[in-house]
């Protein structure tokens, strides 16, 4: 039997290594590390699993914590997808998250590039000023935003939901740091090739920071897709709600309809998943260094 | 006709002056190499010519036009960078054609021009590749192709071979030289490697501390160095320098050896005597120096001998086939016509 042979061979070959104790200790360390990672993984995945599991349950089974529904059903999906309000919210969320993402990718990188590659007086102060806004919590900004929206007539409009997030200090910071990795040679070569500064930014610098743009796009999209407080405050009419705000209305009447909330949540993770799948290849692929050195 | 002229060119960063009046005229089709240690201002000069830095004083003329206030693209120049700076997200064809984007040429003419350049550089097969599929030498050729495609009045090369390994560097050196002979454009090439300078240049410009030390053909700077800096910078290993004294036409070295001064000099003054290792030979009728061999460096065709002479090291060249042994006593002599005399204070050549 081959297995019996394997068992007898292994100890002798290990004995030849003479220092088995450190090897065993290393193995133990490995096991502990894997267990910790496994524990972390389970903690991350469980809420998602429960979300999907609950979305497949009838109301009577919701407070039963079993993972596999006794009577699985797609009725919740039919209910949610058949609800016109859900279509509004989904549409609003898609529109707002997409436009905000496009705006951030464009303006954040434009400002980041300028702060990084142009040497002008006071640029450090401008950069610090932009960074310092990161330290102000959203909750503090909500009131001034609301008053602004009110005065400009943006309450209960898409524009009102979007405007605070059209450009972010975090994005500017991220892009500036990434543009630091673009060697000046590329930019100077393009300048000699006769491009104007805008063209250099657009057709030389931007393609070189694609991974950063992808990361920024994911962050911004997710941030706006899941944004709750501001959309809740600035919108009044149900047709202007975004998905997270809309989903809470399932719980305002006599009882919390968990199975519907979970169904809505499950559907709402789909776009984020798609966005991640689209952009992750840019993140993984490091393109910047390919044109440099040997 | 001077294709490129620099007149009293100066550059100041904040309060530090890095270029102190550069004057140079480069003829049409000439291959000029700027060489010097790092921080000597050679790259700054190139960047000023390219228009990547603003001139602090003086004039730059390209093709008969003062270009001081012109944008890089209006100067009719092209530049090859040390890091190649070819765009990783574009194919070789797009990289080469990039410089034509703003040329206003019709698409067919552009394609023709790119194909022509690719043919000259022998990279027609590589046109559809991306830079990350190319070797270091091929990338450098793409960078050269991108410069060539615009057919500029002046090519600027900023240490383009520094990132290549030794073998490839030698090969590219030759390729660039051949290319120059074929296309005949004016080239200004910056390097810190004196071998590159010697092998490629029609004329070498040796710089130090923001000043031109000497301009001349490789033979001139090697055989008639203008000062001790040039004498020691050009040629490997460096020229041996000895403190000496001249009086009544007699040259006396620190060790007491005397010989007739190779250059007629008046008065009684301290001088520096320079002798290249190639010119220091063992034996001879009137030995100049005596010492013991401390280290040998066999290089194949020749052997470098480090000879300890009165507490200092002198480098001499010996045969590669029958090298001496470490510990041998040698007496070294040199032909007076191969000696160089420099002023002890200013370091300028005395002739």
HADDOCK unambig.tbl for C-alpha pairs under 7 A between the chains (distance, minus, plus):
assign (segid A and resid 185 and name CA) (segid B and resid 81 and name CA) 6.75 0.50 0.50
assign (segid A and resid 185 and name CA) (segid B and resid 85 and name CA) 5.65 0.50 0.50
assign (segid A and resid 186 and name CA) (segid B and resid 85 and name CA) 4.89 0.50 0.50
assign (segid A and resid 189 and name CA) (segid B and resid 85 and name CA) 6.68 0.50 0.50
assign (segid A and resid 191 and name CA) (segid B and resid 72 and name CA) 6.60 0.50 0.50
assign (segid A and resid 191 and name CA) (segid B and resid 73 and name CA) 6.73 0.50 0.50
assign (segid A and resid 192 and name CA) (segid B and resid 72 and name CA) 5.00 0.50 0.50
assign (segid A and resid 192 and name CA) (segid B and resid 73 and name CA) 4.94 0.50 0.50
assign (segid A and resid 192 and name CA) (segid B and resid 78 and name CA) 6.56 0.50 0.50
assign (segid A and resid 193 and name CA) (segid B and resid 73 and name CA) 6.06 0.50 0.50
assign (segid A and resid 193 and name CA) (segid B and resid 99 and name CA) 4.56 0.50 0.50
assign (segid A and resid 194 and name CA) (segid B and resid 73 and name CA) 4.48 0.50 0.50
assign (segid A and resid 194 and name CA) (segid B and resid 99 and name CA) 6.95 0.50 0.50
assign (segid A and resid 194 and name CA) (segid B and resid 102 and name CA) 6.26 0.50 0.50
assign (segid A and resid 207 and name CA) (segid B and resid 89 and name CA) 6.71 0.50 0.50
assign (segid A and resid 287 and name CA) (segid B and resid 88 and name CA) 6.82 0.50 0.50
assign (segid A and resid 288 and name CA) (segid B and resid 88 and name CA) 7.00 0.50 0.50
assign (segid A and resid 290 and name CA) (segid B and resid 88 and name CA) 5.53 0.50 0.50
assign (segid A and resid 290 and name CA) (segid B and resid 131 and name CA) 6.63 0.50 0.50
assign (segid A and resid 290 and name CA) (segid B and resid 132 and name CA) 5.06 0.50 0.50
assign (segid A and resid 291 and name CA) (segid B and resid 85 and name CA) 6.41 0.50 0.50
assign (segid A and resid 291 and name CA) (segid B and resid 86 and name CA) 5.46 0.50 0.50
assign (segid A and resid 291 and name CA) (segid B and resid 87 and name CA) 5.67 0.50 0.50
assign (segid A and resid 291 and name CA) (segid B and resid 88 and name CA) 4.39 0.50 0.50
assign (segid A and resid 291 and name CA) (segid B and resid 131 and name CA) 5.71 0.50 0.50
assign (segid A and resid 291 and name CA) (segid B and resid 132 and name CA) 6.45 0.50 0.50
assign (segid A and resid 292 and name CA) (segid B and resid 83 and name CA) 5.39 0.50 0.50
assign (segid A and resid 292 and name CA) (segid B and resid 84 and name CA) 6.46 0.50 0.50
assign (segid A and resid 292 and name CA) (segid B and resid 85 and name CA) 6.28 0.50 0.50
assign (segid A and resid 293 and name CA) (segid B and resid 83 and name CA) 5.41 0.50 0.50
assign (segid A and resid 293 and name CA) (segid B and resid 136 and name CA) 6.81 0.50 0.50
assign (segid A and resid 293 and name CA) (segid B and resid 163 and name CA) 6.18 0.50 0.50
assign (segid A and resid 294 and name CA) (segid B and resid 135 and name CA) 6.64 0.50 0.50
assign (segid A and resid 294 and name CA) (segid B and resid 136 and name CA) 4.42 0.50 0.50
assign (segid A and resid 294 and name CA) (segid B and resid 163 and name CA) 6.78 0.50 0.50
